[in-house]
Amino acid sequence: MTAGTQNTDGDGIHALAARLSELQSERAGLIAGLTGSVASGKTTLAAALAGVLDDTLDVETVSTDGFLFPNSVLTERDLTLRKGFPETYDHHALGNALSAIRTGEAAFPTYSHVTYDVDPALTRVIAQPDVLILEGLGFRPLSPPPRETHEPDLLIYLDASEDDLLAWFLERFLRLWNAAREDPASFYANFLHMSEPELLEFAQSVWERINLPNLRENIGPLKQRADIVLYKTRDHSVTIAEDRLL
């Protein structure tokens, strides 16, 4: 199904929330995976969806970032510059957590975007909600329905143009860099010696060397296997482009 392109950001979010509510009525404890490029706005979208669904359902949001291997492990395996690529995630631990939460509760580790590492102190224990929104990277193509217990029940792909993704990535990098002036523990404090033009040049090189290849090689191909495809424009409007569950 191809949706119309008239939805505003709010309309698109409400349309997706209504769809998830419908799917949850057919499967209690629905686990919805949400993926898309770095800087596409997955975390913001997940929070917005939860805000709408919370009126009628018990909703939790978690990030796959918590299942990244710690920096010490990535360094040992020479994967530091591959962070966010599939091989940098502990897929076994993530699968175990998804299986466990279907019948009870599970611990979900959390990643700190300030320290740029998994922070054990931020681990959350979550009891099975009506809807769990699992957002982030590291997803693998899901098996045909019905899905295995260690997989999300459906996968949502948040699509956007590469030009817009780069613009949002640079905006976020600059925002975190400015915030680091008040937080010396921030990972972005490492770049405070740079001028703003130097920082933006560096951030663009990070995008071109790491995030763009990951998008093209690993994240983007999931669009063809996703159950629901969203499209986001520069003004942050979101529409349902395809719903393959219909």
Secondary structure, DSSP 8 states (H G I E B T S, - for coil): ----S---HHHHHHHHHHHHHHHHHHSTTEEEEEEE-TTS-HHHHHHHHHHHHTTTS-EEEEEGGGGB--HHHHHHTT-GGGTTSGGGB-HHHHHHHHHHHTTSEEEEEEEETTTTEEEEEEEEEEE--SEEEEESS------SSS--TTS-SEEEEEE--HHHHHHHHHHHHHHHHHHGGG-TTSGGGGGTTS-HHHHHHHHHHHIIIIIHHHIIIIIGGGGGT-SEEEEE-TT--EEEEEETT-
